[in-house]
């Protein structure tokens, strides 16, 4: 039996040449990491509220203008 863990997200960081860096990590740890990069990301609740409604959403840092696409993925655990 596989258990789906929905606390895993994939982050695509948009960079100028169109390449994407994909990172998969636990949501809580990820939010802590992102806070050091983007001060406009406040809390885990910010992501939880978006992921209740959508499988992905866009975020733009208001200071740097850097755009992120956050996509919720399901990771199978055996």
C-alpha positions in Angstrom: 0.0 0.0 0.0 1.3 3.4 -0.9 0.8 6.5 1.2 0.6 9.8 -0.6 2.4 12.6 1.1 1.0 16.0 0.0 3.5 18.0 2.1 6.0 17.6 -0.7 6.2 20.4 -3.3 8.3 21.1 -6.3 9.7 24.5 -6.9 10.6 25.9 -10.3 12.7 29.0 -10.0 12.4 31.0 -13.2 15.8 32.4 -14.3 16.6 34.7 -17.2 17.6 32.1 -19.8 14.4 30.1 -19.3 16.1 27.2 -17.5 14.4 25.9 -14.4 15.9 24.6 -11.2 13.6 22.0 -9.5 13.8 21.3 -5.8 11.7 18.8 -3.9 11.5 19.2 -0.1 9.2 19.1 2.9 6.8 22.1 2.9 7.8 23.3 6.4 11.5 23.1 5.7 11.1 24.6 2.3 9.2 27.6 3.7 12.1 28.2 6.2 14.6 28.1 3.3 12.6 30.4 1.1 12.2 33.0 3.9 15.9 33.6 3.7 15.7 34.2 0.0 12.4 36.0 -0.3 11.2 38.1 2.7 7.7 38.4 1.2 7.0 34.7 2.0 5.6 34.8 5.5 4.6 31.3 6.6 3.6 27.7 5.9 0.0 29.0 6.0 0.7 31.0 2.9 1.3 27.8 0.9 -1.3 25.7 2.7 -4.0 28.2 1.7 -3.0 28.3 -1.9 -2.6 24.5 -2.2 -6.1 24.0 -0.8 -7.5 25.7 -3.9 -4.9 24.9 -6.6 -2.2 22.3 -7.5 0.1 25.2 -8.4 0.3 28.9 -8.1 2.7 31.8 -9.0 4.5 34.0 -6.7 6.5 37.1 -7.5 9.0 38.7 -5.1 7.8 42.3 -4.9 11.3 43.7 -4.3 13.5 41.7 -6.8 10.7 40.9 -9.3 11.9 37.2 -9.4 9.0 34.9 -10.2 8.4 31.4 -8.8 6.0 28.7 -9.8 5.0 26.4 -6.9 3.5 23.1 -7.8 2.2 20.5 -5.3 3.3 17.0 -6.2 2.4 13.7 -4.5 5.3 11.5 -3.5 4.6 7.8 -3.1 6.0 6.2 0.1 6.2 2.5 0.3 
